[in-house]
Amino acid sequence: MTILATLATISGSLMALANFPQVYKIFKRKSAKDISAITYSVYILGAIIWILYGR
């Protein structure tokens, strides 16, 4: 397994799990005004890795 394949697997797992803390925070506060930039940064980083892996 190559390093890029390992990174793609890890980033795919993180992308799947990254939304849960955000959803919990919105549910607990009953407001979505403080959406986390970290959550979407994880999505963007994971998407870049998947694009590189799929080339």
PQR file of N, CA, C, O and H, with PARSE charges and radii, in Angstrom:
ATOM      1  N   MET A   1       0.846  -1.171   0.000 -0.4000 1.5000
ATOM      2  CA  MET A   1       0.000   0.000   0.000 -0.0000 2.0000
ATOM      3  C   MET A   1       0.899   1.244   0.000  0.5500 1.7000
ATOM      4  O   MET A   1       1.818   1.356   0.811 -0.5500 1.4000
ATOM      5  N   THR A   2       0.627   2.152  -0.899 -0.4000 1.5000
ATOM      6  CA  THR A   2       1.444   3.362  -1.007 -0.0000 2.0000
ATOM      7  C   THR A   2       1.061   4.369   0.073  0.5500 1.7000
ATOM      8  O   THR A   2       0.024   4.257   0.726 -0.5500 1.4000
ATOM      9  H   THR A   2      -0.120   2.061  -1.558  0.4000 1.0000
ATOM     10  N   ILE A   3       1.922   5.336   0.229 -0.4000 1.5000
ATOM     11  CA  ILE A   3       1.655   6.393   1.220 -0.0000 2.0000
ATOM     12  C   ILE A   3       0.399   7.161   0.837  0.5500 1.7000
ATOM     13  O   ILE A   3      -0.414   7.491   1.701 -0.5500 1.4000
ATOM     14  H   ILE A   3       2.765   5.427  -0.301  0.4000 1.0000
ATOM     15  N   LEU A   4       0.233   7.450  -0.461 -0.4000 1.5000
ATOM     16  CA  LEU A   4      -0.945   8.189  -0.902 -0.0000 2.0000
ATOM     17  C   LEU A   4      -2.224   7.390  -0.667  0.5500 1.7000
ATOM     18  O   LEU A   4      -3.251   7.963  -0.306 -0.5500 1.4000
ATOM     19  H   LEU A   4       0.893   7.181  -1.163  0.4000 1.0000
ATOM     20  N   ALA A   5      -2.173   6.078  -0.865 -0.4000 1.5000
ATOM     21  CA  ALA A   5      -3.352   5.240  -0.605 -0.0000 2.0000
ATOM     22  C   ALA A   5      -3.686   5.233   0.882  0.5500 1.7000
ATOM     23  O   ALA A   5      -4.859   5.264   1.254 -0.5500 1.4000
ATOM     24  H   ALA A   5      -1.338   5.612  -1.158  0.4000 1.0000
ATOM     25  N   THR A   6      -2.683   5.193   1.720 -0.4000 1.5000
ATOM     26  CA  THR A   6      -2.894   5.241   3.167 -0.0000 2.0000
ATOM     27  C   THR A   6      -3.488   6.581   3.569  0.5500 1.7000
ATOM     28  O   THR A   6      -4.425   6.634   4.365 -0.5500 1.4000
ATOM     29  H   THR A   6      -1.730   5.168   1.418  0.4000 1.0000
ATOM     30  N   LEU A   7      -2.944   7.667   3.019 -0.4000 1.5000
ATOM     31  CA  LEU A   7      -3.493   8.992   3.311 -0.0000 2.0000
ATOM     32  C   LEU A   7      -4.934   9.117   2.831  0.5500 1.7000
ATOM     33  O   LEU A   7      -5.757   9.733   3.508 -0.5500 1.4000
ATOM     34  H   LEU A   7      -2.183   7.624   2.372  0.4000 1.0000
ATOM     35  N   ALA A   8      -5.248   8.542   1.676 -0.4000 1.5000
ATOM     36  CA  ALA A   8      -6.610   8.592   1.150 -0.0000 2.0000
ATOM     37  C   ALA A   8      -7.572   7.836   2.064  0.5500 1.7000
ATOM     38  O   ALA A   8      -8.696   8.285   2.288 -0.5500 1.4000
ATOM     39  H   ALA A   8      -4.579   8.041   1.127  0.4000 1.0000
ATOM     40  N   THR A   9      -7.144   6.711   2.583 -0.4000 1.5000
ATOM     41  CA  THR A   9      -7.980   5.938   3.494 -0.0000 2.0000
ATOM     42  C   THR A   9      -8.223   6.694   4.800  0.5500 1.7000
ATOM     43  O   THR A   9      -9.348   6.758   5.294 -0.5500 1.4000
ATOM     44  H   THR A   9      -6.231   6.347   2.401  0.4000 1.0000
ATOM     45  N   ILE A  10      -7.163   7.257   5.341 -0.4000 1.5000
ATOM     46  CA  ILE A  10      -7.285   8.019   6.588 -0.0000 2.0000
ATOM     47  C   ILE A  10      -8.149   9.260   6.380  0.5500 1.7000
ATOM     48  O   ILE A  10      -9.016   9.560   7.201 -0.5500 1.4000
ATOM     49  H   ILE A  10      -6.249   7.205   4.940  0.4000 1.0000
ATOM     50  N   SER A  11      -7.913   9.981   5.284 -0.4000 1.5000
ATOM     51  CA  SER A  11      -8.702  11.195   5.052 -0.0000 2.0000
ATOM     52  C   SER A  11     -10.161  10.874   4.786  0.5500 1.7000
ATOM     53  O   SER A  11     -11.041  11.641   5.176 -0.5500 1.4000
ATOM     54  H   SER A  11      -7.208   9.737   4.618  0.4000 1.0000
ATOM     55  N   GLY A  12     -10.432   9.757   4.132 -0.4000 1.5000
ATOM     56  CA  GLY A  12     -11.820   9.350   3.914 -0.0000 2.0000
ATOM     57  C   GLY A  12     -12.523   9.062   5.228  0.5500 1.7000
ATOM     58  O   GLY A  12     -13.687   9.418   5.409 -0.5500 1.4000
ATOM     59  H   GLY A  12      -9.716   9.134   3.815  0.4000 1.0000
ATOM     60  N   SER A  13     -11.820   8.422   6.138 -0.4000 1.5000
ATOM     61  CA  SER A  13     -12.392   8.148   7.459 -0.0000 2.0000
ATOM     62  C   SER A  13     -12.626   9.440   8.237  0.5500 1.7000
ATOM     63  O   SER A  13     -13.671   9.609   8.866 -0.5500 1.4000
ATOM     64  H   SER A  13     -10.874   8.133   5.992  0.4000 1.0000
ATOM     65  N   LEU A  14     -11.664  10.340   8.194 -0.4000 1.5000
ATOM     66  CA  LEU A  14     -11.816  11.616   8.894 -0.0000 2.0000
ATOM     67  C   LEU A  14     -12.945  12.451   8.289  0.5500 1.7000
ATOM     68  O   LEU A  14     -13.683  13.122   9.010 -0.5500 1.4000
ATOM     69  H   LEU A  14     -10.815  10.203   7.683  0.4000 1.0000
ATOM     70  N   MET A  15     -13.075  12.406   6.975 -0.4000 1.5000
ATOM     71  CA  MET A  15     -14.159  13.155   6.327 -0.0000 2.0000
ATOM     72  C   MET A  15     -15.516  12.622   6.766  0.5500 1.7000
ATOM     73  O   MET A  15     -16.462  13.391   6.937 -0.5500 1.4000
ATOM     74  H   MET A  15     -12.476  11.861   6.389  0.4000 1.0000
ATOM     75  N   ALA A  16     -15.613  11.315   6.947 -0.4000 1.5000
ATOM     76  CA  ALA A  16     -16.876  10.723   7.372 -0.0000 2.0000
ATOM     77  C   ALA A  16     -17.207  11.099   8.822  0.5500 1.7000
ATOM     78  O   ALA A  16     -18.375  11.273   9.170 -0.5500 1.4000
ATOM     79  H   ALA A  16     -14.845  10.690   6.809  0.4000 1.0000
ATOM     80  N   LEU A  17     -16.191  11.221   9.649 -0.4000 1.5000
ATOM     81  CA  LEU A  17     -16.406  11.503  11.071 -0.0000 2.0000
ATOM     82  C   LEU A  17     -16.372  12.992  11.421  0.5500 1.7000
ATOM     83  O   LEU A  17     -16.814  13.375  12.504 -0.5500 1.4000
ATOM     84  H   LEU A  17     -15.242  11.080   9.366  0.4000 1.0000
ATOM     85  N   ALA A  18     -15.865  13.824  10.540 -0.4000 1.5000
ATOM     86  CA  ALA A  18     -15.653  15.239  10.864 -0.0000 2.0000
ATOM     87  C   ALA A  18     -16.948  16.000  11.085  0.5500 1.7000
ATOM     88  O   ALA A  18     -16.944  17.017  11.778 -0.5500 1.4000
ATOM     89  H   ALA A  18     -15.506  13.514   9.660  0.4000 1.0000
ATOM     90  N   ASN A  19     -18.021  15.552  10.536 -0.4000 1.5000
ATOM     91  CA  ASN A  19     -19.274  16.291  10.644 -0.0000 2.0000
ATOM     92  C   ASN A  19     -19.978  16.089  11.993  0.5500 1.7000
ATOM     93  O   ASN A  19     -20.773  16.937  12.399 -0.5500 1.4000
ATOM     94  H   ASN A  19     -18.024  14.726   9.973  0.4000 1.0000
ATOM     95  N   PHE A  20     -19.707  15.008  12.676 -0.4000 1.5000
ATOM     96  CA  PHE A  20     -20.403  14.712  13.930 -0.0000 2.0000
ATOM     97  C   PHE A  20     -20.199  15.760  15.023  0.5500 1.7000
ATOM     98  O   PHE A  20     -21.184  16.154  15.646 -0.5500 1.4000
ATOM     99  H   PHE A  20     -19.061  14.319  12.347  0.4000 1.0000
ATOM    100  N   PRO A  21     -18.972  16.239  15.295 -0.5600 1.5000
ATOM    101  CA  PRO A  21     -18.835  17.287  16.317  0.2800 2.0000
ATOM    102  C   PRO A  21     -19.584  18.569  15.952  0.5500 1.7000
ATOM    103  O   PRO A  21     -20.127  19.251  16.821 -0.5500 1.4000
ATOM    104  N   GLN A  22     -19.605  18.886  14.665 -0.4000 1.5000
ATOM    105  CA  GLN A  22     -20.311  20.084  14.225 -0.0000 2.0000
ATOM    106  C   GLN A  22     -21.818  19.937  14.433  0.5500 1.7000
ATOM    107  O   GLN A  22     -22.469  20.860  14.921 -0.5500 1.4000
ATOM    108  H   GLN A  22     -19.164  18.332  13.959  0.4000 1.0000
ATOM    109  N   VAL A  23     -22.358  18.811  14.075 -0.4000 1.5000
ATOM    110  CA  VAL A  23     -23.784  18.562  14.257 -0.0000 2.0000
ATOM    111  C   VAL A  23     -24.143  18.595  15.734  0.5500 1.7000
ATOM    112  O   VAL A  23     -25.176  19.153  16.104 -0.5500 1.4000
ATOM    113  H   VAL A  23     -21.829  18.061  13.679  0.4000 1.0000
ATOM    114  N   TYR A  24     -23.311  18.010  16.580 -0.4000 1.5000
ATOM    115  CA  TYR A  24     -23.548  18.013  18.023 -0.0000 2.0000
ATOM    116  C   TYR A  24     -23.558  19.443  18.567  0.5500 1.7000
ATOM    117  O   TYR A  24     -24.413  19.799  19.378 -0.5500 1.4000
ATOM    118  H   TYR A  24     -22.472  17.557  16.279  0.4000 1.0000
ATOM    119  N   LYS A  25     -22.598  20.261  18.115 -0.4000 1.5000
ATOM    120  CA  LYS A  25     -22.504  21.637  18.574 -0.0000 2.0000
ATOM    121  C   LYS A  25     -23.744  22.434  18.158  0.5500 1.7000
ATOM    122  O   LYS A  25     -24.282  23.208  18.950 -0.5500 1.4000
ATOM    123  H   LYS A  25     -21.903  19.971  17.457  0.4000 1.0000
ATOM    124  N   ILE A  26     -24.191  22.245  16.925 -0.4000 1.5000
ATOM    125  CA  ILE A  26     -25.390  22.939  16.448 -0.0000 2.0000
ATOM    126  C   ILE A  26     -26.611  22.480  17.247  0.5500 1.7000
ATOM    127  O   ILE A  26     -27.437  23.300  17.649 -0.5500 1.4000
ATOM    128  H   ILE A  26     -23.754  21.616  16.282  0.4000 1.0000
ATOM    129  N   PHE A  27     -26.721  21.188  17.473 -0.4000 1.5000
ATOM    130  CA  PHE A  27     -27.857  20.643  18.216 -0.0000 2.0000
ATOM    131  C   PHE A  27     -27.871  21.157  19.654  0.5500 1.7000
ATOM    132  O   PHE A  27     -28.923  21.537  20.169 -0.5500 1.4000
ATOM    133  H   PHE A  27     -26.050  20.522  17.146  0.4000 1.0000
ATOM    134  N   LYS A  28     -26.721  21.169  20.292 -0.4000 1.5000
ATOM    135  CA  LYS A  28     -26.635  21.593  21.687 -0.0000 2.0000
ATOM    136  C   LYS A  28     -26.935  23.089  21.851  0.5500 1.7000
ATOM    137  O   LYS A  28     -27.626  23.482  22.790 -0.5500 1.4000
ATOM    138  H   LYS A  28     -25.867  20.861  19.873  0.4000 1.0000
ATOM    139  N   ARG A  29     -26.421  23.915  20.946 -0.4000 1.5000
ATOM    140  CA  ARG A  29     -26.620  25.359  21.041 -0.0000 2.0000
ATOM    141  C   ARG A  29     -27.914  25.837  20.391  0.5500 1.7000
ATOM    142  O   ARG A  29     -28.334  26.976  20.593 -0.5500 1.4000
ATOM    143  H   ARG A  29     -25.860  23.595  20.182  0.4000 1.0000
ATOM    144  N   LYS A  30     -28.541  24.961  19.612 -0.4000 1.5000
ATOM    145  CA  LYS A  30     -29.766  25.310  18.876 -0.0000 2.0000
ATOM    146  C   LYS A  30     -29.533  26.490  17.930  0.5500 1.7000
ATOM    147  O   LYS A  30     -30.433  27.288  17.671 -0.5500 1.4000
ATOM    148  H   LYS A  30     -28.200  24.036  19.448  0.4000 1.0000
ATOM    149  N   SER A  31     -28.302  26.576  17.424 -0.4000 1.5000
ATOM    150  CA  SER A  31     -27.941  27.658  16.516 -0.0000 2.0000
ATOM    151  C   SER A  31     -26.809  27.187  15.608  0.5500 1.7000
ATOM    152  O   SER A  31     -25.931  26.439  16.037 -0.5500 1.4000
ATOM    153  H   SER A  31     -27.571  25.928  17.635  0.4000 1.0000
ATOM    154  N   ALA A  32     -26.834  27.627  14.359 -0.4000 1.5000
ATOM    155  CA  ALA A  32     -25.785  27.267  13.406 -0.0000 2.0000
ATOM    156  C   ALA A  32     -24.922  28.468  13.042  0.5500 1.7000
ATOM    157  O   ALA A  32     -24.221  28.444  12.030 -0.5500 1.4000
ATOM    158  H   ALA A  32     -27.548  28.234  14.010  0.4000 1.0000
ATOM    159  N   LYS A  33     -24.966  29.509  13.852 -0.4000 1.5000
ATOM    160  CA  LYS A  33     -24.209  30.714  13.499 -0.0000 2.0000
ATOM    161  C   LYS A  33     -22.706  30.557  13.712  0.5500 1.7000
ATOM    162  O   LYS A  33     -21.928  31.286  13.096 -0.5500 1.4000
ATOM    163  H   LYS A  33     -25.535  29.528  14.674  0.4000 1.0000
ATOM    164  N   ASP A  34     -22.282  29.646  14.548 -0.4000 1.5000
ATOM    165  CA  ASP A  34     -20.855  29.433  14.818 -0.0000 2.0000
ATOM    166  C   ASP A  34     -20.342  28.169  14.146  0.5500 1.7000
ATOM    167  O   ASP A  34     -19.748  27.313  14.802 -0.5500 1.4000
ATOM    168  H   ASP A  34     -22.914  29.053  15.048  0.4000 1.0000
ATOM    169  N   ILE A  35     -20.563  28.046  12.865 -0.4000 1.5000
ATOM    170  CA  ILE A  35     -20.099  26.856  12.148 -0.0000 2.0000
ATOM    171  C   ILE A  35     -18.574  26.864  12.116  0.5500 1.7000
ATOM    172  O   ILE A  35     -17.954  27.886  11.825 -0.5500 1.4000
ATOM    173  H   ILE A  35     -21.046  28.740  12.332  0.4000 1.0000
ATOM    174  N   SER A  36     -17.986  25.723  12.414 -0.4000 1.5000
ATOM    175  CA  SER A  36     -16.545  25.601  12.545 -0.0000 2.0000
ATOM    176  C   SER A  36     -15.842  25.566  11.185  0.5500 1.7000
ATOM    177  O   SER A  36     -16.242  24.839  10.276 -0.5500 1.4000
ATOM    178  H   SER A  36     -18.491  24.892  12.650  0.4000 1.0000
ATOM    179  N   ALA A  37     -14.798  26.362  11.074 -0.4000 1.5000
ATOM    180  CA  ALA A  37     -13.973  26.347   9.867 -0.0000 2.0000
ATOM    181  C   ALA A  37     -13.110  25.090   9.826  0.5500 1.7000
ATOM    182  O   ALA A  37     -12.711  24.650   8.747 -0.5500 1.4000
ATOM    183  H   ALA A  37     -14.472  26.953  11.812  0.4000 1.0000
ATOM    184  N   ILE A  38     -12.820  24.512  10.979 -0.4000 1.5000
ATOM    185  CA  ILE A  38     -11.999  23.298  11.036 -0.0000 2.0000
ATOM    186  C   ILE A  38     -12.710  22.146  10.337  0.5500 1.7000
ATOM    187  O   ILE A  38     -12.077  21.380   9.610 -0.5500 1.4000
ATOM    188  H   ILE A  38     -13.144  24.869  11.855  0.4000 1.0000
ATOM    189  N   THR A  39     -14.004  22.016  10.545 -0.4000 1.5000
ATOM    190  CA  THR A  39     -14.768  20.946   9.916 -0.0000 2.0000
ATOM    191  C   THR A  39     -14.644  21.014   8.403  0.5500 1.7000
ATOM    192  O   THR A  39     -14.390  20.003   7.748 -0.5500 1.4000
ATOM    193  H   THR A  39     -14.518  22.638  11.135  0.4000 1.0000
ATOM    194  N   TYR A  40     -14.820  22.186   7.861 -0.4000 1.5000
ATOM    195  CA  TYR A  40     -14.776  22.316   6.410 -0.0000 2.0000
ATOM    196  C   TYR A  40     -13.344  22.270   5.885  0.5500 1.7000
ATOM    197  O   TYR A  40     -13.129  21.908   4.728 -0.5500 1.4000
ATOM    198  H   TYR A  40     -15.026  23.008   8.393  0.4000 1.0000
ATOM    199  N   SER A  41     -12.372  22.624   6.702 -0.4000 1.5000
ATOM    200  CA  SER A  41     -10.971  22.464   6.317 -0.0000 2.0000
ATOM    201  C   SER A  41     -10.619  20.989   6.179  0.5500 1.7000
ATOM    202  O   SER A  41      -9.876  20.602   5.277 -0.5500 1.4000
ATOM    203  H   SER A  41     -12.547  22.918   7.641  0.4000 1.0000
ATOM    204  N   VAL A  42     -11.161  20.165   7.082 -0.4000 1.5000
ATOM    205  CA  VAL A  42     -10.934  18.721   6.997 -0.0000 2.0000
ATOM    206  C   VAL A  42     -11.543  18.180   5.705  0.5500 1.7000
ATOM    207  O   VAL A  42     -10.933  17.347   5.034 -0.5500 1.4000
ATOM    208  H   VAL A  42     -11.765  20.480   7.815  0.4000 1.0000
ATOM    209  N   TYR A  43     -12.733  18.645   5.356 -0.4000 1.5000
ATOM    210  CA  TYR A  43     -13.369  18.215   4.108 -0.0000 2.0000
ATOM    211  C   TYR A  43     -12.540  18.600   2.897  0.5500 1.7000
ATOM    212  O   TYR A  43     -12.345  17.788   1.993 -0.5500 1.4000
ATOM    213  H   TYR A  43     -13.228  19.321   5.901  0.4000 1.0000
ATOM    214  N   ILE A  44     -12.052  19.829   2.873 -0.4000 1.5000
ATOM    215  CA  ILE A  44     -11.264  20.294   1.728 -0.0000 2.0000
ATOM    216  C   ILE A  44      -9.957  19.520   1.614  0.5500 1.7000
ATOM    217  O   ILE A  44      -9.581  19.098   0.520 -0.5500 1.4000
ATOM    218  H   ILE A  44     -12.211  20.488   3.608  0.4000 1.0000
ATOM    219  N   LEU A  45      -9.265  19.331   2.730 -0.4000 1.5000
ATOM    220  CA  LEU A  45      -8.022  18.572   2.717 -0.0000 2.0000
ATOM    221  C   LEU A  45      -8.267  17.130   2.268  0.5500 1.7000
ATOM    222  O   LEU A  45      -7.510  16.590   1.461 -0.5500 1.4000
ATOM    223  H   LEU A  45      -9.572  19.674   3.618  0.4000 1.0000
ATOM    224  N   GLY A  46      -9.307  16.521   2.785 -0.4000 1.5000
ATOM    225  CA  GLY A  46      -9.641  15.155   2.385 -0.0000 2.0000
ATOM    226  C   GLY A  46      -9.991  15.061   0.916  0.5500 1.7000
ATOM    227  O   GLY A  46      -9.606  14.103   0.245 -0.5500 1.4000
ATOM    228  H   GLY A  46      -9.922  16.959   3.441  0.4000 1.0000
ATOM    229  N   ALA A  47     -10.717  16.043   0.408 -0.4000 1.5000
ATOM    230  CA  ALA A  47     -11.082  16.034  -1.007 -0.0000 2.0000
ATOM    231  C   ALA A  47      -9.845  16.183  -1.892  0.5500 1.7000
ATOM    232  O   ALA A  47      -9.749  15.537  -2.935 -0.5500 1.4000
ATOM    233  H   ALA A  47     -11.030  16.821   0.953  0.4000 1.0000
ATOM    234  N   ILE A  48      -8.906  17.022  -1.485 -0.4000 1.5000
ATOM    235  CA  ILE A  48      -7.664  17.183  -2.261 -0.0000 2.0000
ATOM    236  C   ILE A  48      -6.890  15.870  -2.299  0.5500 1.7000
ATOM    237  O   ILE A  48      -6.388  15.472  -3.350 -0.5500 1.4000
ATOM    238  H   ILE A  48      -8.984  17.547  -0.637  0.4000 1.0000
ATOM    239  N   ILE A  49      -6.795  15.202  -1.159 -0.4000 1.5000
ATOM    240  CA  ILE A  49      -6.079  13.921  -1.118 -0.0000 2.0000
ATOM    241  C   ILE A  49      -6.774  12.889  -1.990  0.5500 1.7000
ATOM    242  O   ILE A  49      -6.110  12.144  -2.711 -0.5500 1.4000
ATOM    243  H   ILE A  49      -7.204  15.525  -0.306  0.4000 1.0000
ATOM    244  N   TRP A  50      -8.100  12.832  -1.938 -0.4000 1.5000
ATOM    245  CA  TRP A  50      -8.835  11.881  -2.772 -0.0000 2.0000
ATOM    246  C   TRP A  50      -8.664  12.185  -4.255  0.5500 1.7000
ATOM    247  O   TRP A  50      -8.560  11.266  -5.067 -0.5500 1.4000
ATOM    248  H   TRP A  50      -8.639  13.437  -1.353  0.4000 1.0000
ATOM    249  N   ILE A  51      -8.634  13.461  -4.615 -0.4000 1.5000
ATOM    250  CA  ILE A  51      -8.421  13.830  -6.013 -0.0000 2.0000
ATOM    251  C   ILE A  51      -7.032  13.399  -6.466  0.5500 1.7000
ATOM    252  O   ILE A  51      -6.872  12.857  -7.560 -0.5500 1.4000
ATOM    253  H   ILE A  51      -8.719  14.208  -3.955  0.4000 1.0000
ATOM    254  N   LEU A  52      -6.033  13.638  -5.629 -0.4000 1.5000
ATOM    255  CA  LEU A  52      -4.669  13.207  -5.972 -0.0000 2.0000
ATOM    256  C   LEU A  52      -4.592  11.682  -6.084  0.5500 1.7000
ATOM    257  O   LEU A  52      -3.920  11.155  -6.970 -0.5500 1.4000
ATOM    258  H   LEU A  52      -6.163  14.078  -4.741  0.4000 1.0000
ATOM    259  N   TYR A  53      -5.267  10.993  -5.204 -0.4000 1.5000
ATOM    260  CA  TYR A  53      -5.264   9.522  -5.217 -0.0000 2.0000
ATOM    261  C   TYR A  53      -5.967   8.983  -6.463  0.5500 1.7000
ATOM    262  O   TYR A  53      -5.543   7.978  -7.032 -0.5500 1.4000
ATOM    263  H   TYR A  53      -5.814  11.421  -4.484  0.4000 1.0000
ATOM    264  N   GLY A  54      -7.032   9.648  -6.882 -0.4000 1.5000
ATOM    265  CA  GLY A  54      -7.810   9.158  -8.014 -0.0000 2.0000
ATOM    266  C   GLY A  54      -7.228   9.472  -9.376  0.5500 1.7000
ATOM    267  O   GLY A  54      -7.711   8.959 -10.385 -0.5500 1.4000
ATOM    268  H   GLY A  54      -7.377  10.465  -6.419  0.4000 1.0000
ATOM    269  N   ARG A  55      -6.201  10.302  -9.426 -0.4000 1.5000
ATOM    270  CA  ARG A  55      -5.592  10.658 -10.723 -0.0000 2.0000
ATOM    271  C   ARG A  55      -4.884   9.531 -11.359  0.5500 1.7000
ATOM    272  O   ARG A  55      -4.328   9.686 -12.446 -0.5500 1.4000
ATOM    273  H   ARG A  55      -5.809  10.719  -8.607  0.4000 1.0000
TER
END
